[in-house]
Amino acid sequence: GYSQMQALREAANAAMDGPPPLDFLLSPVSPMPAYPAHQASPLHDPARPFEHIAFTLPFNMSEQPALALNAGYTAGPRPLPIGLQIIGRRFDDAGVLALGAVWEQLRPAQRPWPLEPG
């Protein structure tokens, strides 16, 4: 397993080096909207517990800084948050935080949190 983590780290960092070289990568935080807090995972199936970490796991293993921010909400009567992940080059934590601050200034107004039941 450790050698697979090292291979993932090398591949993720090489992808940022390009071509073309990337300063930042933007992705969803999860391939699905938020799931109910009382569930252990989105599918609530012990045999399939990891579907929701497909976009975050590679960067946890690659030791690249990543930041998750709210990007909006799903449609419907009980909107769920949709996360934006900002990933930077290894050791560029300051750059990721700076881009996150810019996103927070540019994004639409946020809803009050927590939402009242209803």
N, C-alpha and C positions, 0 to 999 in steps of 0.2 A: 503494500500500500504506500509506503513512504516513497519508493521510487516512482510511483504513479503521480504522487503529489509534486515531486521534483520535475517530472516531465510536463505536468500542467503549468507549473510556475514558469518554466523555460518557454513554453509555447505562448502563454499569455503575455509575457514580457517581450518576446520577439514580435508578436502581433502589434504591440504599441510602437516598436521600432520601425515598422513599415516594410516595404513601401506602401503607401505614403506613411511617414511617421505621424503618430497621433499624440497630441498633448493630453487629450481627455477622450473618454468613451462614455456615451450616454446610453442607458438601457433601462428597461423596466426593472423594478425590484423583484417582481414575481410574474410568472406567466399567467396569473389569474388574479382577480380582485381579492381583497381581504376575505377571510372566512370567519365564521362565528368563533368568538373567543373560547367557547366551551369545548370546541373540537380540538383534538390533538394535532390535526393536520387538515388540509383542505378536503381530502376525500374521507377523512375519519376512518381510514382503513389501515390497520397495523402492518399489513403486507406492502403498502405503498405510501410510506410516510414522508417522502422527500420531493414530491413533485414541485413544491413551492420554492425550493431553493436553487433551481437551475441557473438563475442569473446571478446569484450572490456567491455561491460556492466557488466558482473558478477564481474569483478575485480574493476570497479569503485564503485560498491555497497559494495564490501567486504573490502574496504579501504586498499587493498594491493597495493604496488608500482608496476607499470608496465611501460615499456618503449617500444616504437615502433621504429623500425629501418628498413631500406631497406634491403631486403633479396635477391633481384634479380628482374627480369623483365619477363613479359609474352613474348611469341614468336610472331612473326609477324612483319609487316612493321612499326607499331606504337606501340612499346612495352610499357606496363604499369607497374608501380612499384608493387611489391608484398611485403607486410610488415610482419616482424617478431615481435612478441610481447614477451617480457621477463617479467615474473611475479615473484615476490618474496614473501617471508613471510611478514606479517604485520610488519611495521617499519624497514624493511631491504632495505631502499632506497639506501644506500651506496653499498650494495651487487648487487643490480640490475644495478646500474650505472657502477660498476666494470665489471660485466659480459657483459654489453653493449659495454664497451671499448674494451674488448677482442674480441667480435664479429666484431667490426669495424676493428680490426687489421687482422682478419682471413678471412673476406669475400672477394670475388673477387673485383677487381677495379670497382669503381662507374663511371657511365656515367656522362658527364658534365650536369649540371643543370642550367637553364632550357634547354631542348632540343630545337634546332632550328626547326621551322616549316619545314615540308618536308616530 
